[in-house]
Amino acid sequence: MDRSPNAVNGAQDKGAKKVIPPGSTIGVLGGGQLGRMMTLAGTNLGYRFITLDPTPSSPCGHVAEQIVAGYDDQEAAKKLAERSDVITYEFENVDAGVAALLEELSHVPQGSRLLYTTQHRLREKRAVEAAGATVAPYAEIGSEQELSEAVARLGIPSVLKTATGGYDGKGQWVIRSEAEIGPAYAELSKAGTELVLEQFIPFVKELSVIAARSPRGEIRTFPVAENVHVDNILHASIVPARIDEKVQGEAERMASRIAESMEAVGLLAVEMFLTEDGRIYVNELAPRPHNSGHYTMEACATSQFEQHVRAICNLPLGKAKLLTPVVMVNVLGEHVDDVKEAVATGRWGAVESDRIASANIVPKVHLYGKAGSAAKRKMGHVNVLCSDVQEAIDFIQQTAIWRSQPI
Ligand code: AMP
């Protein structure tokens, strides 16, 4: 069988449409918080979980069995395949050799084509365009000369990015003057990957929509999240997003079209920019549960994690309806001690518990059980359920924990 990523799509493989019933074992490549929350949700449906991760006692390893080995360890991957009825992953930079091996030995309904596409910004942009959605005007860059020409065409500022391997704003340079062309090229070309230059989009909001698609072709989208980043790391997601209902509908339809066109299986997170005049540009895709979908855990009829399990097991998808307004705020290393204190005492910094009660605020805490805490490291999140998102925003801003980070 042809195993090149272009030819392979798990959803089209023989047997890919089989239903994996509760009681089966789900193998998860990667043992971080996404695997952990997937495990917690899937365990409620009666599945068993086994994860592969190099760090002993990983966040997922607390709640699932764990094979301790590197992600590129083919022997360990074989062991995972033998033990699992179905395999998924919690990050997109899965080694291509391991992905192909797992597909051959086990059942990987997400296939490797989706990974192949989303691992590379240029391939991803072409796939988004093929689905009829818009991306920021861009150019492929192979030399400093090409960069100069592209900057002249796309304008200043523009954003130079590595095609692979960047996340949370790493592997990026916002070129704000011609003088930065040389240094930007010198710095980013060190990564040894292709580069892409994007026109700078003067967005008014960053949005995301998480779509789920199952092998049987059913698609559901979660409500649009309005995302606020601080230092390029997601700080908060506000749902419902404070945007026109028409734009919300358009963003959800766009995510659904992209999932359909790419024949995605499982979750596909679609990050977008919204401009003043109501235009939506797709920035990035992630074929997995996404930080901006953590709000679904208490605020939606089905969480993104349960939906992912349902999709890869080819169960009917759950309703993705929003049950309550919510603001999700991330707990980074610098916040985690104060959040633990709040869990232990019920007091959130300067915000008194009776005020929380009277304001209809319900802060639901999720901590990932990571052994080492460091500044900027994602340690957990809090879903602040509310009757109006402004109440939750006020609560978050008033606690000493997040006061210095405006929403
Ligand atoms: P990314 O790694 O592509 O998600 O980019 C990280 C952040 O950089 C985004 O969340 C935006 O805030 C900003 N950014 C990236 N690309 C652009 C662009 N073309 N125009 C404006 N801002 C951008």
Boltz pocket constraint, residues with backbone or C-beta under 6 A from the ligand:
constraints:
  - pocket:
      binder: B
      contacts: [[A, 136], [A, 159], [A, 166], [A, 167], [A, 168], [A, 169], [A, 170], [A, 198], [A, 199], [A, 200], [A, 201], [A, 202], [A, 203], [A, 206], [A, 229], [A, 232], [A, 271], [A, 283], [A, 284]]
      max_distance: 6.0
